[in-house]
Amino acid sequence: MSVLINDKQAKIFEILKSGSGLSVSEIAKASGFTYVHACNFIIGCERSGLFRSEKRGKSKFVFLTDKGMAVADLLIKANVLLQER
């Protein structure tokens, strides 16, 4: 996975930081990604150990792992630093 991520990808980490777990379609809608793009990003993050998912019926719910939570915290801190003038 690339070290640099775009705003929409960072938004997914921010969305998942709530810890409640969201479906892929909810993540796509909230982040502005298409469903397919969100799926591909989520799969890559799962392979990197940043996300985990659970099947509930026909839906797949996504959660941050401890490693993913640490990355989310760093992304939020970086965003704050970049917003400072």
Steps between C-alpha positions, in 0.01 A plus 500: 500500500622847419622718784323804359123493489246739358230696683226245434714216631585700812129569543434125519739473796328795665155347441604163642664656806156514662544127557141404425580324171336598174393315190702546183212690339478737800875560480482566125216749543662683794843523334387591148651185347322273260407165653769319296774747593404475869509118477845503342638740762347295783647177362845660483468626857389156619807346337716759678339421835333842534136388464306188587157408374206287608225356285152566637245348269571639154690802631868536585576725799843658533691591817844644576754267656731632774757572229232676293394708801862612546518599132167686530635695797814591305297611198284724716809652665662554160187667371495737798866588442439561131206731579713720729649813354 
